[in-house]
Amino acid sequence: MARVVWQRRRRSRCWRTGRSRRGVAVTHGALANYTRAMVEGLTLTGDDRFLQLASIGFDVLLEEVFPALAAAATKPGRPLLAAGTDLTRFLESHRITCLELTTAYWHTWVDDLTARRRSLPPSLRLVAMEGERVLADRLAAWRDLGVPLLHVYGLTEVTCTSTVRLVQGRDTADTGGGSGPPIGKPLDNTRIYLLDRHLRPVPAGVPGELYLGGAGLARGYLHEPTRTAARFVPDPFSATPGARMCRTGDLARHRFDGSLDLVGRVDNQVKLRGFRIQLGELEAALGDHPAVSAAVAVVREDRPGDRRLVGYAARAARLHGALRRRRPGRAAPDRQRQGGPGRAPRWSRRSPPSAPSCSTGTESACTTTSSPSAATPCWPRNS
């Protein structure tokens, strides 16, 4: 085993500390295959300077560290950077050639570059990006800046990255039909299947659940054999005895050029600001409060790029304090609307009031209200 990447989960606790974490056991073979493939995918050489921007607990750290070290590239460290002028200035002063960002961070950075009419540092040759849906207007603005964008997709369970797509120029195929650029094609030694609920392959253009297999597959969840067996299932399409594949829960479809478009989820998991969040777990945390008879959680995007986690509760009162003690800040709602007795239906959700402009901080400011029709504001605050 090379590394255990811990994921926060409400209903799963670490065997040693009792904390709500789930550990993904990444093997040396999986990490070695991933490192070799990403050195080629990023075309890294000893002349590159790859910025380490992710925290040590984030799986993206694997992509920032190991391929760069394998290619003898330089790894500049970084202070805490705001998306915008601080990042641009840092890249220029340290002659950074490559970096990877979450989609939310990248969106904010593109907005700053556009608003200030700034250009990218001359040393920068490639930016990798992963996470949520890419907005078409940000993609169009980025193309004018002249630096290729590497759109990557993957899970911790498959050693961080499984597919890549190089976005450059003004190729109309990269619009993804309004859902952002495709997630591309698989890395070396990676198998991709789009299957229906009977594990039968679906034809091109038809959505199916995305399964991943191959050399990058993790061993499973540390000390959780039942959960491992449910997520890592036998691969009926491989000739290798004992081969497995990982259920991603993502819905995708094959394009006729062989690349993949993501189209949704088979469950109610969402990805927000680079983190995967189970809406069902948030709804359960809301429902555990004695003042709540029903609860619903959704991600709203009332303005392009302004995606917020919103909770709706029936008979809710002073819930934010209790909820913040149960859920990490990134998985607690930015807005919470209270409904009448027994009412929290998904078909009657109203748009909450707009939040002030903010960055994605880790601390939250909350107030409460006793009015059944008013929203309780809660938004991230800069630390």
C-alpha positions, 0 to 999 in steps of 0.5 A: 500500500502506497497511501491511504486517502481519507474521505469524510463521511457521516455514517462511516467512522475511522477504525482507529480514531472513531472519526467520520472518515473513509480511507481509500487504500492506494497501492504502489502499482496503481500509483506507479501506473498513474505517475507514468501516465500523467508524466506523458499526459502533462508532457512534463520535463526537467525544465517544468515548475509544477505548483503544489496548490492542493492540501496534503489531505486532497487526492489531487496532491498525488497529481501535483507531486509524483509526476513532477518528481518522476520527471525531475521537475521543480516543485515550488511550494505555495502560501495560501493564495486567493483566486485572482491577482494573488495567484497570477502574481505568484505564478509570474514571480515563481515562473510556474509552467504547470498547475492544477485547479478545481473548477470553482477556483478556475472560474474565479481566476478567469473572472479576475483575469477578464475583469482586469484585462490581464494576460497569463504569465509567459512561463505558463504552458498548461493548466489542468482542471477537474471538478464540476461543470465548466461554464461556456463563457469562462471557457471562451474567455480562457481560449483568448488567453492562449494557454491549453487547458487539460480537462481531467476526470477521476476518483480517489478510488481509481488513483485520482485521474482516469481520463483526460481531454486537451482543450485548445484553440476553438474546437466546437467539439469542446462545448460538450453540448452545453454541459462543458468540455468532454472528459476525454479518453482513458489514460494508459492501462485504464478500462472504461465501461458505460453500462445499464443497470443489468451491466450491459454496454450501452451504444454511443449516445445513450447514457449509462453508468460509468465503471472504471477498471485497470491498473489504477484501481485502488485496493478498496476501503480500509477495514471496510470489506462490505463497502469495498465489495459493493463499490468494487465489483467483478469485471465481467469484460476482463480476461484477467482472473479476479479483475475488478471495476469501480462503480462511479455513480456518474452517468456518461455517454460515448461521443462518436469520436470516442470521448466521453460526456458526463451527463449526471448521476445515478444517485443524489450525490453532487460535486461542489467546490471540488468536494463530493457531497451526498445530499441524502446524508445532509437531509438525514442530518436535517431530519435528525433535529426534533423540530424537523418533520421533513427535509430536502437538500439541493444544489441551486444555480440561480446565476451561472457559476453561483452554485450553492447548497440549499436545505429546505426543512418543514417546521425548522427552527434554529437549525444552523447551529445544530447542523454545523455541528453535524456536517463539515462546512463544505457539506452544510447549506449556504441557504436554508428555507423553512416550510410549513407543517409537513411540507418539504416537497422537491417540486415546490422549492423556491429560490432562496435570496441571493448571497453576497459575493464571497470566496470559498472560505472554510468558516461560515456566518449564520443567523436564524429567523423564526419566520416560516417563509424566510430563508436563514442566510448562511454563507462562507466567510473569509478567514 
